[in-house]
Amino acid sequence: ALSQGPVTDGQRVVFSSNATGTFQLWHVGLDGSGLRRLTDDAAQATQPALCGGDVYFIRTTPGASRLARLNADGSVAEFSLPGFTAVRALRCLS
């Protein structure tokens, strides 16, 4: 399995792994406990970034890459970025 972009907010580590066949977001405590998958769909979830307590990531479906946020209820909100055909990396400035 491959992993991408481990990021931490001092309490948790969020990363993307293809351990289940497609890249999905995962969460684990700093001590290695509580491993769980955060996303579970056909889209690829890569390049996580933690910003203001929220998890942002790149959600890729055939032909499109979009900025997305993982909501507290587990749903995903996508954001349109007019003029961009692909998004490949995220970094929070705060």
C-alpha positions as a Markdown table, in Angstrom:
| # | Residue | x | y | z |
|---|---|---|---|---|
| 1 | Ala | 0.0 | 0.0 | 0.0 |
| 2 | Leu | 1.1 | 3.5 | -0.7 |
| 3 | Ser | 0.5 | 6.5 | 1.6 |
| 4 | Gln | 0.5 | 10.2 | 0.9 |
| 5 | Gly | 0.6 | 13.5 | 2.9 |
| 6 | Pro | 0.6 | 12.6 | 6.5 |
| 7 | Val | -0.4 | 15.8 | 8.3 |
| 8 | Thr | -1.1 | 16.5 | 12.0 |
| 9 | Asp | -2.7 | 19.1 | 14.2 |
| 10 | Gly | -1.0 | 17.8 | 17.4 |
| 11 | Gln | -3.8 | 15.4 | 18.3 |
| 12 | Arg | -4.3 | 13.3 | 15.2 |
| 13 | Val | -2.6 | 12.3 | 12.0 |
| 14 | Val | -4.5 | 12.3 | 8.7 |
| 15 | Phe | -3.1 | 10.6 | 5.6 |
| 16 | Ser | -4.2 | 9.1 | 2.3 |
| 17 | Ser | -3.6 | 5.4 | 1.6 |
| 18 | Asn | -4.6 | 3.0 | -1.2 |
| 19 | Ala | -4.7 | 0.0 | 1.2 |
| 20 | Thr | -8.3 | -0.7 | 0.2 |
| 21 | Gly | -7.6 | -0.3 | -3.6 |
| 22 | Thr | -8.3 | 3.4 | -4.0 |
| 23 | Phe | -6.8 | 6.3 | -2.2 |
| 24 | Gln | -8.9 | 7.2 | 0.8 |
| 25 | Leu | -8.4 | 9.4 | 3.9 |
| 26 | Trp | -7.4 | 7.8 | 7.2 |
| 27 | His | -7.1 | 9.1 | 10.7 |
| 28 | Val | -5.0 | 7.8 | 13.6 |
| 29 | Gly | -4.1 | 9.2 | 17.0 |
| 30 | Leu | -0.6 | 10.4 | 17.6 |
| 31 | Asp | 0.1 | 7.3 | 19.7 |
| 32 | Gly | -1.0 | 5.1 | 16.8 |
| 33 | Ser | -4.4 | 4.2 | 18.3 |
| 34 | Gly | -7.8 | 4.6 | 16.8 |
| 35 | Leu | -7.0 | 3.9 | 13.1 |
| 36 | Arg | -10.1 | 4.5 | 11.0 |
| 37 | Arg | -11.0 | 5.4 | 7.4 |
| 38 | Leu | -12.6 | 8.8 | 6.9 |
| 39 | Thr | -13.7 | 8.5 | 3.3 |
| 40 | Asp | -15.1 | 5.5 | 1.5 |
| 41 | Asp | -16.2 | 6.0 | -2.1 |
| 42 | Ala | -15.1 | 5.4 | -5.7 |
| 43 | Ala | -13.3 | 8.8 | -5.9 |
| 44 | Gln | -9.7 | 9.1 | -4.9 |
| 45 | Ala | -9.0 | 11.2 | -1.8 |
| 46 | Thr | -5.5 | 12.5 | -1.7 |
| 47 | Gln | -3.2 | 15.3 | -0.4 |
| 48 | Pro | -4.9 | 16.0 | 2.9 |
| 49 | Ala | -4.5 | 19.4 | 4.7 |
| 50 | Leu | -5.7 | 20.3 | 8.2 |
| 51 | Cys | -6.8 | 23.9 | 8.4 |
| 52 | Gly | -8.8 | 25.4 | 11.3 |
| 53 | Gly | -9.8 | 22.0 | 12.5 |
| 54 | Asp | -11.2 | 21.0 | 9.1 |
| 55 | Val | -9.8 | 18.3 | 6.7 |
| 56 | Tyr | -9.4 | 19.5 | 3.2 |
| 57 | Phe | -8.2 | 17.2 | 0.4 |
| 58 | Ile | -8.2 | 16.7 | -3.4 |
| 59 | Arg | -11.1 | 14.5 | -4.6 |
| 60 | Thr | -10.4 | 13.0 | -8.0 |
| 61 | Thr | -12.9 | 11.3 | -10.2 |
| 62 | Pro | -12.4 | 10.3 | -13.9 |
| 63 | Gly | -11.6 | 13.6 | -15.7 |
| 64 | Ala | -11.8 | 15.9 | -12.7 |
| 65 | Ser | -9.9 | 17.0 | -9.6 |
| 66 | Arg | -11.7 | 19.1 | -7.1 |
| 67 | Leu | -11.0 | 20.8 | -3.7 |
| 68 | Ala | -13.1 | 19.1 | -1.0 |
| 69 | Arg | -13.7 | 19.4 | 2.7 |
| 70 | Leu | -14.7 | 16.5 | 5.0 |
| 71 | Asn | -17.6 | 17.6 | 7.1 |
| 72 | Ala | -18.0 | 16.6 | 10.7 |
| 73 | Asp | -20.9 | 14.2 | 9.8 |
| 74 | Gly | -18.6 | 12.4 | 7.3 |
| 75 | Ser | -20.2 | 14.0 | 4.2 |
| 76 | Val | -18.0 | 15.7 | 1.6 |
| 77 | Ala | -18.4 | 19.2 | 0.3 |
| 78 | Glu | -16.7 | 20.0 | -3.1 |
| 79 | Phe | -15.6 | 23.5 | -4.1 |
| 80 | Ser | -15.5 | 24.8 | -7.7 |
| 81 | Leu | -12.2 | 26.4 | -8.7 |
| 82 | Pro | -13.0 | 28.1 | -12.1 |
| 83 | Gly | -10.1 | 28.0 | -14.5 |
| 84 | Phe | -8.4 | 25.0 | -12.9 |
| 85 | Thr | -8.5 | 21.6 | -14.6 |
| 86 | Ala | -6.4 | 19.8 | -11.9 |
| 87 | Val | -5.5 | 20.4 | -8.3 |
| 88 | Arg | -2.4 | 18.5 | -7.1 |
| 89 | Ala | -1.3 | 19.8 | -3.7 |
| 90 | Leu | -2.8 | 21.7 | -0.7 |
| 91 | Arg | -1.2 | 23.7 | 2.1 |
| 92 | Cys | -2.9 | 25.6 | 4.8 |
| 93 | Leu | -1.4 | 29.0 | 5.6 |
| 94 | Ser | -2.7 | 29.3 | 9.1 |
